[in-house]
Amino acid sequence: MKKIFALIFFIHSIFAFSQVKWMTIEEALNAQKTQPKKIIIDFYADWCGPCKIMDKKTYGNPTIFESLNANYYPVKFNAEDKKTIEIFGRKFSNDNTSHKKGRNSLHEFTQFMNVNAVPSTVFLDEKGNPITMLQGELSAKELEPYLDFISNDLYKKVKTKQDWEDYQKKFKSKIKD
């Protein structure tokens, strides 16, 4: 019995300390007012298999969640959410939803951010302005260079495809294969 309890405690402690500290978009934008940081938004849907894989494997990777928690305000946003939010001086809602299982219409905020597929990852600067969007499922190894590239403002210096390729060659991943 003690071994079972110890195992449960060990597993719980791993998950309790090794997670992305997700926020709502409203919380992230408010936090930026006192401590400016970039925002990363994970647009997902409840039915999305690749979104669930990213939750587990990508965002569950220690290198990724440590970088996100240290350098960004990480936001998780359900692309089909039904609740109304008020940000950027306007209200965004999703009035065209049904209570069926499966896909619903996209939330107005999802559309405002030009997201039309999930999973999508959107980066915002310290003032809430868009930097870039990555569409599709990303592995930890694929996402990692972007986290460093954007958090260190290198995206402001890279102007050509060749510059980006040079950066990728020089980038040293912390993620083991």
Contacts in CASP RR format, 6 or more apart in sequence:
PFRMAT RR
TARGET T0000
AUTHOR 0000-0000-0000
METHOD contacts of the structure
MODEL  1
MKKIFALIFFIHSIFAFSQVKWMTIEEALNAQKTQPKKIIIDFYADWCGP
CKIMDKKTYGNPTIFESLNANYYPVKFNAEDKKTIEIFGRKFSNDNTSHK
KGRNSLHEFTQFMNVNAVPSTVFLDEKGNPITMLQGELSAKELEPYLDFI
SNDLYKKVKTKQDWEDYQKKFKSKIKD
18 60 0 8 1.000
18 62 0 8 1.000
18 65 0 8 1.000
19 59 0 8 1.000
19 60 0 8 1.000
19 65 0 8 1.000
20 59 0 8 1.000
20 60 0 8 1.000
20 64 0 8 1.000
20 65 0 8 1.000
20 68 0 8 1.000
20 69 0 8 1.000
20 74 0 8 1.000
21 69 0 8 1.000
21 74 0 8 1.000
22 74 0 8 1.000
22 75 0 8 1.000
22 76 0 8 1.000
23 31 0 8 1.000
23 73 0 8 1.000
23 74 0 8 1.000
23 75 0 8 1.000
23 76 0 8 1.000
24 75 0 8 1.000
24 77 0 8 1.000
24 85 0 8 1.000
25 39 0 8 1.000
25 41 0 8 1.000
25 75 0 8 1.000
25 77 0 8 1.000
25 85 0 8 1.000
25 87 0 8 1.000
25 109 0 8 1.000
26 85 0 8 1.000
26 86 0 8 1.000
26 87 0 8 1.000
27 73 0 8 1.000
27 75 0 8 1.000
28 39 0 8 1.000
28 73 0 8 1.000
28 74 0 8 1.000
28 75 0 8 1.000
29 39 0 8 1.000
29 87 0 8 1.000
29 128 0 8 1.000
31 37 0 8 1.000
31 73 0 8 1.000
32 39 0 8 1.000
32 73 0 8 1.000
32 126 0 8 1.000
32 127 0 8 1.000
32 128 0 8 1.000
36 126 0 8 1.000
36 127 0 8 1.000
37 71 0 8 1.000
37 72 0 8 1.000
37 73 0 8 1.000
37 126 0 8 1.000
38 71 0 8 1.000
38 72 0 8 1.000
38 73 0 8 1.000
38 123 0 8 1.000
38 124 0 8 1.000
38 125 0 8 1.000
38 126 0 8 1.000
38 131 0 8 1.000
38 150 0 8 1.000
38 151 0 8 1.000
39 72 0 8 1.000
39 73 0 8 1.000
39 74 0 8 1.000
39 75 0 8 1.000
39 123 0 8 1.000
39 124 0 8 1.000
39 128 0 8 1.000
40 68 0 8 1.000
40 72 0 8 1.000
40 73 0 8 1.000
40 74 0 8 1.000
40 75 0 8 1.000
40 121 0 8 1.000
40 122 0 8 1.000
40 123 0 8 1.000
40 124 0 8 1.000
40 147 0 8 1.000
41 75 0 8 1.000
41 76 0 8 1.000
41 77 0 8 1.000
41 113 0 8 1.000
41 121 0 8 1.000
41 122 0 8 1.000
41 123 0 8 1.000
41 124 0 8 1.000
42 51 0 8 1.000
42 54 0 8 1.000
42 59 0 8 1.000
42 74 0 8 1.000
42 75 0 8 1.000
42 76 0 8 1.000
42 77 0 8 1.000
42 119 0 8 1.000
42 121 0 8 1.000
43 77 0 8 1.000
43 79 0 8 1.000
43 110 0 8 1.000
43 113 0 8 1.000
43 115 0 8 1.000
43 118 0 8 1.000
43 119 0 8 1.000
43 120 0 8 1.000
43 121 0 8 1.000
43 122 0 8 1.000
44 51 0 8 1.000
44 54 0 8 1.000
44 55 0 8 1.000
44 76 0 8 1.000
44 77 0 8 1.000
44 78 0 8 1.000
44 79 0 8 1.000
44 118 0 8 1.000
44 119 0 8 1.000
45 51 0 8 1.000
45 78 0 8 1.000
45 79 0 8 1.000
45 80 0 8 1.000
45 103 0 8 1.000
45 118 0 8 1.000
46 78 0 8 1.000
46 80 0 8 1.000
46 102 0 8 1.000
47 101 0 8 1.000
47 102 0 8 1.000
47 103 0 8 1.000
48 118 0 8 1.000
48 119 0 8 1.000
50 118 0 8 1.000
50 119 0 8 1.000
50 136 0 8 1.000
50 137 0 8 1.000
51 118 0 8 1.000
51 119 0 8 1.000
51 137 0 8 1.000
53 137 0 8 1.000
54 119 0 8 1.000
54 137 0 8 1.000
54 138 0 8 1.000
57 139 0 8 1.000
57 140 0 8 1.000
58 64 0 8 1.000
58 137 0 8 1.000
58 138 0 8 1.000
58 139 0 8 1.000
58 140 0 8 1.000
58 143 0 8 1.000
59 65 0 8 1.000
59 68 0 8 1.000
60 140 0 8 1.000
61 140 0 8 1.000
61 175 0 8 1.000
63 140 0 8 1.000
63 144 0 8 1.000
63 174 0 8 1.000
63 175 0 8 1.000
64 140 0 8 1.000
64 143 0 8 1.000
64 144 0 8 1.000
64 147 0 8 1.000
64 175 0 8 1.000
67 144 0 8 1.000
67 147 0 8 1.000
67 148 0 8 1.000
67 151 0 8 1.000
68 74 0 8 1.000
68 147 0 8 1.000
71 147 0 8 1.000
71 151 0 8 1.000
72 147 0 8 1.000
72 151 0 8 1.000
77 107 0 8 1.000
77 109 0 8 1.000
77 110 0 8 1.000
78 107 0 8 1.000
79 106 0 8 1.000
79 107 0 8 1.000
79 110 0 8 1.000
79 115 0 8 1.000
79 118 0 8 1.000
79 120 0 8 1.000
80 94 0 8 1.000
80 97 0 8 1.000
80 103 0 8 1.000
80 104 0 8 1.000
80 105 0 8 1.000
80 106 0 8 1.000
80 107 0 8 1.000
80 110 0 8 1.000
81 94 0 8 1.000
81 107 0 8 1.000
82 94 0 8 1.000
82 97 0 8 1.000
82 104 0 8 1.000
82 107 0 8 1.000
83 93 0 8 1.000
83 94 0 8 1.000
84 91 0 8 1.000
84 92 0 8 1.000
84 93 0 8 1.000
85 91 0 8 1.000
85 92 0 8 1.000
85 93 0 8 1.000
85 109 0 8 1.000
86 92 0 8 1.000
87 109 0 8 1.000
92 107 0 8 1.000
92 108 0 8 1.000
92 109 0 8 1.000
92 112 0 8 1.000
93 107 0 8 1.000
93 108 0 8 1.000
94 104 0 8 1.000
94 105 0 8 1.000
94 106 0 8 1.000
94 107 0 8 1.000
94 108 0 8 1.000
96 104 0 8 1.000
96 105 0 8 1.000
97 104 0 8 1.000
97 105 0 8 1.000
98 104 0 8 1.000
106 115 0 8 1.000
106 116 0 8 1.000
113 122 0 8 1.000
113 130 0 8 1.000
113 133 0 8 1.000
114 133 0 8 1.000
115 122 0 8 1.000
115 133 0 8 1.000
115 135 0 8 1.000
117 135 0 8 1.000
117 136 0 8 1.000
118 136 0 8 1.000
119 135 0 8 1.000
119 136 0 8 1.000
119 137 0 8 1.000
119 138 0 8 1.000
120 133 0 8 1.000
120 134 0 8 1.000
120 135 0 8 1.000
120 136 0 8 1.000
121 133 0 8 1.000
121 134 0 8 1.000
121 135 0 8 1.000
121 138 0 8 1.000
121 143 0 8 1.000
122 130 0 8 1.000
122 132 0 8 1.000
122 133 0 8 1.000
122 134 0 8 1.000
123 130 0 8 1.000
123 131 0 8 1.000
123 132 0 8 1.000
123 133 0 8 1.000
123 146 0 8 1.000
123 150 0 8 1.000
124 130 0 8 1.000
124 131 0 8 1.000
125 131 0 8 1.000
131 150 0 8 1.000
131 155 0 8 1.000
132 150 0 8 1.000
132 155 0 8 1.000
134 143 0 8 1.000
134 146 0 8 1.000
140 175 0 8 1.000
141 173 0 8 1.000
141 175 0 8 1.000
141 177 0 8 1.000
144 173 0 8 1.000
144 174 0 8 1.000
144 175 0 8 1.000
145 167 0 8 1.000
145 168 0 8 1.000
145 171 0 8 1.000
145 173 0 8 1.000
148 154 0 8 1.000
148 171 0 8 1.000
149 155 0 8 1.000
149 158 0 8 1.000
149 167 0 8 1.000
149 171 0 8 1.000
154 167 0 8 1.000
157 163 0 8 1.000
158 164 0 8 1.000
158 167 0 8 1.000
END
